[in-house]
Amino acid sequence: MSNECPITIFWFRRDLRLHDNAALFHALKENKKVQCIFIFDKNILDDLKDSKDVRVAFIHDTLSEIKQTLNSYGADLWVFHDTALDAWQKILSQNNVDKIYFNRDYEPYALNRDQELNILAESMNIDVCTYKDHVVFESHEVLKDDGNPYVVFTPYKRKWMSLLESGRLENNFDVLKTFKCEDYLSNLNPVDEPMAFISLGAMGFEKTNIAIPSKEVSQSLIMEYGDKRNFPAIHGTSRLGVHYRFGTVSIREKAAKAIGLSETYLNELIWRDFYSQILHHFPHIVKESFRKKYDNIDWRNNKEEFEAWCQGKTGYPIVDAGMRELNTTGYMHNRVRMIAASFLTKHLLIDWRWGEAYFAQKLLDYDLASNNGGWQWASGSGTDAAPYFRIFNPWTQQDKFDKHKAYIKKWIPEYGTPQYPQPIVDHKEARERCLKTYKEALDNN
């Protein structure tokens, strides 16, 4: 670190890549001596329950690669383990910083954290420059004609597509423009001695054997996505969720490639934007139902049944296979996520927030907006939610999407033997109980 010539700071967050990174591009293009940093935020890490959290190890590995690349240019990545505000106070007190660049994050904690930095920077006359990078369209860019946010996906999608097809936004770059950061890497801050890279162990974490899905996805998979995505026994989905979550791939590039190949795949990217803008406009959804009358549901919240669901021991094979896949790999097939979520909220009448929290703990690709949106959809309480009286039948879902039980047998080796548990609830009885409970809650509103 140095107190000499002014430097510009670029802060990596949910954008862990050197290619097509909007804020990094602008920092490099507009400034000399750009210093890249990352902060392992103690406020986030201290809430993680597992020392073998794969996500932390993945971030650490990715940062190691970025650091090596920057070192090859005579530059460096400074990595800190601290609360964000404390880290910034140290950085700004020990260096002559004139500007700070980063890409915007829309989760409530991130907004509060960034506001603290804005206040600190303003007190020191340091400019803060932020950019859109994590989504194709931000919450204020896709609105109804009257300026209000969309709460139903289909009209939101139509507006989203019309903006995309127009190619430009007012006072903005082309929507799917690629930011070629590599053209300006000569503007990185040169260092004589790279900063020591903190180890996982020093932060209280360790490596695991869980593999991260590849960033490379074939064109044929995207083309066939609409036909194959619902069948968990086959490799029919991209599994790029973790890369979107931490920005190791560019959503702009993936959206551009999906156009003309698969409308269904592009839809999934639009859903990400949709849920992100819902979180922005309706922040109460973090702890409450989007449709507030659903907070009157008299949840059973049976802890033993919840534990059986968590462990994949409900006696419903398609649900159990999904939960075991999640517990083993940090991934669960998208179709099975819906089935498992519906089973917890409708069959067991367990509060969707319990399931959402468990997924947040386990999913490699955990994203607050999308996870919340999916769980509220399953419980009937969210935007575009399935009506409460539409309840997934796990048996028919199993027959339709895993007819030969290949997925089930992969994850439940004791399937078909006396060791596999009997169903913890009867489907017909659970369905009737759910309808009665939901109707009473909603009728009394």
Backbone torsions as a table, in degrees:
resi	resn	phi	psi	omega
1	MET	NA	154.8	-171.6
2	SER	-145.0	151.2	176.0
3	ASN	-107.4	13.5	-174.1
4	GLU	-83.2	-119.5	-176.7
5	CYS	-62.8	148.7	179.9
6	PRO	-60.8	142.8	173.8
7	ILE	-120.0	157.9	174.0
8	THR	-106.1	135.4	-179.1
9	ILE	-103.0	130.2	167.7
10	PHE	-109.8	128.4	-175.3
11	TRP	-105.9	109.3	172.1
12	PHE	-69.6	139.3	177.2
13	ARG	-139.8	-94.9	177.7
14	ARG	-100.9	41.1	-171.5
15	ASP	-148.7	53.3	-168.9
16	LEU	-81.1	70.6	178.2
17	ARG	-158.5	155.3	179.1
18	LEU	-98.1	-10.1	-179.1
19	HIS	-106.0	140.2	176.5
20	ASP	51.0	52.0	179.1
21	ASN	-115.8	111.3	-168.3
22	ALA	-59.4	-54.5	-176.5
23	ALA	-67.3	-38.0	177.9
24	LEU	-62.6	-41.7	178.6
25	PHE	-57.6	-49.0	-177.3
26	HIS	-68.8	-37.3	177.6
27	ALA	-61.0	-45.4	-178.2
28	LEU	-71.2	-40.3	-176.7
29	LYS	-69.6	-33.5	-171.2
30	GLU	-99.1	-5.2	-173.5
31	ASN	-143.2	158.3	167.2
32	LYS	-100.6	162.9	175.7
33	LYS	55.4	59.5	177.4
34	VAL	-90.8	121.5	179.9
35	GLN	-106.2	123.6	179.5
36	CYS	-90.5	140.4	177.9
37	ILE	-135.0	162.8	169.1
38	PHE	-143.2	144.2	179.2
39	ILE	-120.3	116.8	168.1
40	PHE	-76.6	100.4	-170.2
41	ASP	-75.4	116.1	-179.8
42	LYS	-61.5	-30.8	179.1
43	ASN	-62.5	-28.6	178.3
44	ILE	-89.9	-48.9	-176.1
45	LEU	-63.5	-35.6	-177.8
46	ASP	-67.1	-17.6	178.2
47	ASP	-87.5	-10.4	-179.0
48	LEU	-79.2	135.5	-171.1
49	LYS	-91.9	-17.1	-172.0
50	ASP	-114.7	122.0	178.7
51	SER	-66.3	-16.5	177.4
52	LYS	-102.2	32.1	179.1
53	ASP	-61.1	116.9	-173.5
54	VAL	-65.0	-30.4	-176.4
55	ARG	-65.7	-39.4	179.2
56	VAL	-65.9	-42.9	178.4
57	ALA	-63.7	-37.9	178.4
58	PHE	-64.2	-44.8	177.4
59	ILE	-61.0	-43.8	-178.9
60	HIS	-61.4	-44.8	178.8
61	ASP	-63.3	-42.8	-179.1
62	THR	-64.5	-42.3	178.3
63	LEU	-64.4	-36.2	177.9
64	SER	-60.4	-41.6	178.5
65	GLU	-66.1	-43.3	178.9
66	ILE	-62.7	-42.8	-179.8
67	LYS	-60.8	-42.7	179.4
68	GLN	-62.7	-41.5	178.7
69	THR	-63.7	-45.9	179.4
70	LEU	-63.8	-38.4	176.9
71	ASN	-60.1	-35.0	-179.7
72	SER	-66.6	-17.7	176.8
73	TYR	-98.4	8.1	-178.3
74	GLY	78.8	12.7	-179.7
75	ALA	-113.5	-169.1	-176.8
76	ASP	-155.7	161.7	171.2
77	LEU	-110.0	121.6	175.9
78	TRP	-90.2	124.7	-178.2
79	VAL	-117.8	130.0	-177.4
80	PHE	-120.0	150.3	173.2
81	HIS	-122.5	99.8	-172.6
82	ASP	-170.3	174.1	167.5
83	THR	-68.9	153.6	-175.5
84	ALA	-60.2	-44.6	-176.8
85	LEU	-65.7	-43.0	179.5
86	ASP	-64.0	-39.8	178.6
87	ALA	-61.7	-43.8	-178.7
88	TRP	-67.4	-37.2	178.0
89	GLN	-61.7	-38.7	178.0
90	LYS	-68.7	-45.9	-178.8
91	ILE	-59.4	-46.4	-174.9
92	LEU	-75.4	-25.4	178.5
93	SER	-80.1	-24.0	-175.5
94	GLN	-102.0	-4.8	-176.6
95	ASN	-136.7	153.9	175.5
96	ASN	-90.8	95.0	-174.5
97	VAL	-107.7	130.7	179.0
98	ASP	-105.4	-27.6	-179.0
99	LYS	-145.3	152.3	175.5
100	ILE	-127.5	131.6	178.8
101	TYR	-121.0	139.8	169.2
102	PHE	-161.5	161.9	177.1
103	ASN	-88.6	143.6	-173.5
104	ARG	-70.7	145.2	174.2
105	ASP	-123.6	145.2	-168.5
106	TYR	-114.3	3.5	179.4
107	GLU	-78.5	149.6	-175.2
108	PRO	-54.0	-43.9	-179.8
109	TYR	-62.4	-43.3	-178.9
110	ALA	-63.5	-39.5	-179.9
111	LEU	-63.3	-42.1	178.7
112	ASN	-67.2	-42.5	178.5
113	ARG	-60.0	-45.2	-177.4
114	ASP	-69.5	-32.1	177.1
115	GLN	-66.1	-36.6	175.8
116	GLU	-61.3	-41.4	177.9
117	LEU	-66.0	-40.9	178.8
118	ASN	-58.5	-42.7	-179.7
119	ILE	-65.1	-44.7	179.2
120	LEU	-61.9	-47.2	-178.2
121	ALA	-63.5	-41.4	179.9
122	GLU	-62.4	-37.3	-179.8
123	SER	-66.5	-19.2	-179.1
124	MET	-109.9	11.6	179.5
125	ASN	58.1	39.7	177.4
126	ILE	-106.5	130.2	179.8
127	ASP	-76.4	138.9	175.2
128	VAL	-115.8	122.9	-177.1
129	CYS	-117.6	121.0	-177.3
130	THR	-120.3	154.5	-174.6
131	TYR	-141.2	159.9	174.9
132	LYS	-84.7	130.5	-179.9
133	ASP	-149.6	-29.8	-172.3
134	HIS	-82.0	-17.8	-179.4
135	VAL	-131.2	164.7	173.5
136	VAL	-78.5	-46.8	177.1
137	PHE	-125.9	135.0	178.1
138	GLU	-83.1	172.9	-171.6
139	SER	-60.1	-32.7	-176.9
140	HIS	-87.7	-3.7	-174.0
141	GLU	-93.4	-24.2	179.5
142	VAL	-118.5	93.5	-177.4
143	LEU	-128.2	160.7	173.9
144	LYS	-65.4	166.5	-179.8
145	ASP	-60.8	-25.9	180.0
146	ASP	-88.2	3.9	177.2
147	GLY	90.1	-3.0	179.3
148	ASN	-87.0	155.9	179.5
149	PRO	-75.0	152.4	172.7
150	TYR	-77.6	141.9	175.0
151	VAL	-121.4	2.9	175.5
152	VAL	-122.0	135.4	-170.4
153	PHE	-66.6	-45.4	-171.0
154	THR	-59.3	-49.3	176.4
155	PRO	-66.7	-32.1	174.9
156	TYR	-61.2	-44.6	-179.7
157	LYS	-61.1	-42.4	-179.9
158	ARG	-60.9	-43.5	179.3
159	LYS	-67.4	-41.9	178.7
160	TRP	-57.4	-47.2	-179.1
161	MET	-66.5	-37.6	-179.8
162	SER	-65.8	-37.0	177.1
163	LEU	-69.0	-39.0	179.6
164	LEU	-64.5	-44.7	-177.2
165	GLU	-68.9	-25.8	177.2
166	SER	-71.0	-22.0	173.8
167	GLY	84.3	-18.4	-176.2
168	ARG	-143.1	154.2	168.1
169	LEU	-113.2	155.2	179.2
170	GLU	-57.8	129.7	179.0
171	ASN	57.8	31.4	-177.6
172	ASN	-132.4	167.0	175.6
173	PHE	-78.7	169.2	171.8
174	ASP	-51.9	138.3	-171.2
175	VAL	-58.3	-42.6	-176.9
176	LEU	-105.8	27.8	177.9
177	LYS	-58.5	139.5	174.4
178	THR	-93.5	126.8	179.9
179	PHE	-93.7	107.6	-174.4
180	LYS	-87.4	79.2	-178.2
181	CYS	-59.6	-33.2	-175.6
182	GLU	-61.1	-19.5	178.5
183	ASP	-71.7	-14.3	-173.2
184	TYR	-126.7	18.2	-177.9
185	LEU	-65.1	-14.9	176.5
186	SER	-67.4	-13.5	179.9
187	ASN	-92.0	10.3	174.8
188	LEU	-69.0	154.1	178.9
189	ASN	-73.7	118.7	179.9
190	PRO	-73.2	141.7	178.6
191	VAL	-127.7	147.7	177.3
192	ASP	-81.2	-38.2	-175.4
193	GLU	-136.8	116.5	179.2
194	PRO	-61.4	147.3	176.2
195	MET	-71.8	142.9	176.7
196	ALA	-60.3	139.7	-177.4
197	PHE	-93.6	119.8	-177.7
198	ILE	-61.0	140.7	-179.6
199	SER	-85.8	159.9	174.2
200	LEU	-59.2	-43.3	-177.7
201	GLY	-59.8	-36.2	179.9
202	ALA	-65.2	-21.8	178.4
203	MET	-98.3	0.3	179.0
204	GLY	90.0	19.2	-179.4
205	PHE	-124.5	167.3	179.1
206	GLU	-146.5	163.0	-179.3
207	LYS	-72.1	159.3	176.0
208	THR	-129.8	175.2	178.7
209	ASN	-94.0	1.3	-178.8
210	ILE	-73.3	128.3	-176.5
211	ALA	-86.7	143.5	174.2
212	ILE	-88.9	131.6	178.2
213	PRO	-57.6	150.8	-178.7
214	SER	-67.8	150.6	173.3
215	LYS	-79.2	-16.0	-176.5
216	GLU	-86.2	122.0	-179.6
217	VAL	-126.1	129.9	-175.9
218	SER	-72.9	151.9	176.8
219	GLN	-62.5	-36.5	-179.2
220	SER	-64.4	-36.2	178.8
221	LEU	-63.5	-42.9	179.3
222	ILE	-65.7	-40.8	-179.3
223	MET	-63.8	-34.4	-177.2
224	GLU	-97.3	6.1	-174.1
225	TYR	-56.8	-45.1	-178.0
226	GLY	-61.1	-30.7	-178.5
227	ASP	-86.8	-27.8	-170.1
228	LYS	-111.5	-10.6	-168.6
229	ARG	-66.3	-19.9	-175.1
230	ASN	-90.9	-0.5	-173.7
231	PHE	-109.5	104.1	-171.0
232	PRO	-68.4	-17.9	-178.0
233	ALA	-78.5	-13.1	-178.8
234	ILE	-115.2	159.6	179.6
235	HIS	-86.0	81.0	-175.0
236	GLY	-113.4	3.1	178.1
237	THR	-120.3	161.7	-174.1
238	SER	-76.9	-26.3	-176.1
239	ARG	56.7	31.1	-179.6
240	LEU	-88.8	3.2	-174.6
241	GLY	-52.2	-44.8	-178.7
242	VAL	-65.5	-31.3	179.7
243	HIS	-75.4	-35.1	173.0
244	TYR	-66.6	-39.3	-176.8
245	ARG	-61.0	-43.7	-176.3
246	PHE	-104.9	6.1	173.2
247	GLY	70.6	26.0	176.2
248	THR	-79.9	-7.6	167.3
249	VAL	-129.2	160.5	-179.8
250	SER	-94.9	124.1	177.9
251	ILE	-66.1	-28.5	178.5
252	ARG	-64.8	-45.6	-179.4
253	GLU	-65.5	-40.2	-179.0
254	LYS	-68.5	-38.2	177.6
255	ALA	-65.3	-42.1	179.5
256	ALA	-61.4	-39.8	-179.8
257	LYS	-71.9	-30.1	-178.0
258	ALA	-73.7	-28.1	-178.6
259	ILE	-61.6	125.3	-179.5
260	GLY	88.2	-17.9	178.8
261	LEU	-97.9	-44.1	-176.4
262	SER	-157.2	109.5	175.2
263	GLU	-65.5	-33.8	-179.6
264	THR	-64.4	-42.1	179.1
265	TYR	-67.7	-42.3	178.1
266	LEU	-59.9	-36.0	177.0
267	ASN	-55.7	-40.5	-178.4
268	GLU	-63.0	-36.6	177.4
269	LEU	-70.6	-34.4	177.0
270	ILE	-67.3	-38.0	176.6
271	TRP	-58.3	-37.8	178.6
272	ARG	-59.5	-46.6	178.4
273	ASP	-64.0	-41.1	-178.0
274	PHE	-60.2	-49.4	-178.8
275	TYR	-67.7	-32.9	177.6
276	SER	-63.4	-42.0	-179.4
277	GLN	-74.6	-28.2	174.4
278	ILE	-63.6	-45.1	178.4
279	LEU	-60.0	-40.1	-179.4
280	HIS	-65.4	-47.7	-174.1
281	HIS	-80.5	-23.3	-176.2
282	PHE	-132.0	65.9	-173.9
283	PRO	-62.8	-13.2	178.6
284	HIS	-64.0	-17.0	-176.1
285	ILE	-67.4	-15.6	179.4
286	VAL	-59.9	-37.3	-177.4
287	LYS	-121.0	-12.0	-176.3
288	GLU	-128.5	164.9	177.3
289	SER	-70.6	144.7	174.5
290	PHE	-59.6	-48.1	173.7
291	ARG	-91.1	101.3	-165.5
292	LYS	-62.2	-24.1	180.0
293	LYS	-64.9	-19.6	178.9
294	TYR	-74.2	-10.4	175.4
295	ASP	-75.3	-4.8	177.4
296	ASN	-90.3	-0.3	-179.7
297	ILE	-64.3	134.6	179.9
298	ASP	-86.5	81.2	-178.4
299	TRP	-63.5	142.9	176.6
300	ARG	-76.3	-42.2	177.1
301	ASN	49.9	50.9	177.0
302	ASN	-76.4	117.2	-173.7
303	LYS	-66.5	-36.2	179.7
304	GLU	-67.0	-40.7	178.5
305	GLU	-69.2	-35.7	176.5
306	PHE	-63.2	-42.0	179.8
307	GLU	-64.9	-38.4	177.1
308	ALA	-62.9	-39.8	177.3
309	TRP	-64.4	-46.1	-179.2
310	CYS	-59.0	-40.5	-175.7
311	GLN	-85.5	-5.6	-177.7
312	GLY	72.6	46.1	-178.5
313	LYS	-134.4	44.6	-179.1
314	THR	-89.6	-13.8	-174.9
315	GLY	86.0	1.8	173.8
316	TYR	-107.5	103.5	-168.2
317	PRO	-55.5	-43.0	-176.3
318	ILE	-66.9	-34.6	175.9
319	VAL	-69.5	-47.3	-176.5
320	ASP	-65.3	-38.7	178.4
321	ALA	-61.9	-41.7	179.1
322	GLY	-63.8	-43.8	-179.0
323	MET	-66.9	-36.0	178.9
324	ARG	-72.0	-35.8	174.3
325	GLU	-61.3	-43.8	179.3
326	LEU	-61.9	-48.0	-176.8
327	ASN	-65.6	-29.5	-176.3
328	THR	-87.4	-37.3	-170.4
329	THR	-117.3	-14.7	-173.9
330	GLY	79.4	9.3	-178.7
331	TYR	-131.0	146.6	168.6
332	MET	-139.2	136.5	-179.8
333	HIS	-56.6	142.0	-173.2
334	ASN	-60.2	-43.3	178.1
335	ARG	-61.6	-42.3	-178.2
336	VAL	-70.2	-30.3	175.0
337	ARG	-58.1	-42.9	-179.7
338	MET	-65.4	-41.8	-179.1
339	ILE	-65.6	-45.7	-178.7
340	ALA	-64.9	-39.8	180.0
341	ALA	-68.8	-42.0	177.4
342	SER	-62.3	-41.3	-179.0
343	PHE	-62.5	-44.2	-178.0
344	LEU	-64.3	-46.0	-174.0
345	THR	-80.9	-35.2	-175.1
346	LYS	-96.3	-50.3	-178.0
347	HIS	-72.5	-41.5	-176.9
348	LEU	-98.2	-9.9	-177.8
349	LEU	51.2	50.5	175.2
350	ILE	-107.4	133.5	-175.2
351	ASP	-49.0	130.3	-179.3
352	TRP	-56.0	-27.1	-179.6
353	ARG	-65.8	-29.8	176.3
354	TRP	-65.1	-46.8	179.7
355	GLY	-66.8	-40.1	179.0
356	GLU	-60.2	-42.4	-179.5
357	ALA	-66.2	-36.9	179.4
358	TYR	-68.1	-43.4	176.5
359	PHE	-61.6	-39.1	179.2
360	ALA	-61.0	-34.8	-179.7
361	GLN	-73.5	-33.5	-169.1
362	LYS	-103.3	-33.2	-171.3
363	LEU	-71.9	128.8	172.7
364	LEU	-61.6	-37.1	-174.8
365	ASP	-97.0	23.0	-177.5
366	TYR	-53.9	125.9	177.0
367	ASP	-135.7	123.3	-173.4
368	LEU	-54.2	-50.0	-175.4
369	ALA	-62.9	-48.4	-177.1
370	SER	-71.4	-39.7	179.5
371	ASN	-64.8	-46.0	177.8
372	ASN	-61.7	-44.5	-179.9
373	GLY	-61.6	-42.3	-180.0
374	GLY	-65.7	-41.4	-179.8
375	TRP	-70.3	-39.0	178.0
376	GLN	-69.6	-32.6	174.2
377	TRP	-60.8	-47.0	-177.0
378	ALA	-63.4	-37.1	-177.3
379	SER	-82.9	-11.6	-179.3
380	GLY	91.5	-0.2	-171.6
381	SER	-95.6	-4.6	-171.0
382	GLY	-104.6	-165.9	175.6
383	THR	-73.4	147.5	176.5
384	ASP	51.6	26.6	-172.9
385	ALA	-71.5	150.0	171.4
386	ALA	-64.7	134.2	178.6
387	PRO	-54.1	146.2	-173.7
388	TYR	-59.7	-25.5	-178.4
389	PHE	-84.2	-2.2	175.3
390	ARG	-96.4	102.1	-171.8
391	ILE	-116.8	122.7	178.3
392	PHE	-57.3	131.9	170.0
393	ASN	-92.5	109.9	-176.1
394	PRO	-58.8	-30.7	-178.7
395	TRP	-69.9	-44.7	179.8
396	THR	-71.5	-34.5	175.1
397	GLN	-61.2	-41.4	179.1
398	GLN	-63.4	-45.7	-179.2
399	ASP	-65.9	-32.7	-176.4
400	LYS	-79.1	-39.4	-171.1
401	PHE	-110.9	-10.1	175.0
402	ASP	-143.2	56.1	-171.2
403	LYS	-55.0	-40.4	-176.9
404	HIS	-94.4	6.5	174.7
405	LYS	60.5	27.9	178.9
406	ALA	-67.0	-42.3	178.6
407	TYR	-66.0	-45.3	-179.1
408	ILE	-60.9	-46.7	-177.2
409	LYS	-68.2	-28.0	178.2
410	LYS	-64.9	-40.7	-173.1
411	TRP	-100.7	-13.4	179.0
412	ILE	-124.6	83.2	-176.8
413	PRO	-61.5	-26.4	-179.6
414	GLU	-89.8	7.2	179.1
415	TYR	-57.2	135.0	179.9
416	GLY	85.6	1.0	178.7
417	THR	-113.6	166.7	178.3
418	PRO	-62.6	-17.2	-179.3
419	GLN	-73.6	-19.9	-180.0
420	TYR	-80.8	130.4	-174.1
421	PRO	-67.9	154.1	172.2
422	GLN	-73.8	156.3	179.4
423	PRO	-56.0	134.1	-177.0
424	ILE	-78.3	-16.0	173.3
425	VAL	-140.9	154.6	174.0
426	ASP	-86.2	131.5	-174.5
427	HIS	-57.7	-47.9	-176.2
428	LYS	-63.9	-44.9	-179.3
429	GLU	-66.1	-40.5	179.3
430	ALA	-64.4	-38.9	179.7
431	ARG	-63.6	-45.7	-179.3
432	GLU	-65.1	-38.9	178.2
433	ARG	-63.8	-40.9	179.1
434	CYS	-63.4	-48.1	-179.0
435	LEU	-59.5	-42.6	-179.4
436	LYS	-64.9	-45.5	-177.6
437	THR	-64.9	-45.7	179.8
438	TYR	-64.4	-44.2	-177.8
439	LYS	-61.8	-42.3	179.8
440	GLU	-62.8	-41.5	-178.3
441	ALA	-67.1	-40.6	-175.6
442	LEU	-80.0	-33.3	179.6
443	ASP	-70.4	-27.4	-178.1
444	ASN	-86.5	9.0	-177.1
445	ASN	-97.8	NA	NA
